[in-house]
Amino acid sequence: MRAVCLITIKPGKTDKVLESLHKKRKLLKEILPVTGRADVCVLLQGSIDEINNMVIDFKKIKEIVTTETLIEVEVNLGW
């Protein structure tokens, strides 16, 4: 299963958060600083429980303000 986690961080704390995220390599496929409503986009791959636990772990980083996780779903379009 794959997911995208959009992370908003406190102003001026990007480098510290990126450093903390790079230490959590197990499920992280990519860490992307981005522009827009989020500051960092993290691509995750693992089971739903592993993704859930990783996002909960993100919230332990005090510089992270909010997270929004988008989980890939399979859709049968009947084609």
Helices and strands as residue ranges (DSSP letters): E 2-9, H 14-22, E 28-33, E 40-45, H 48-58, E 64-71
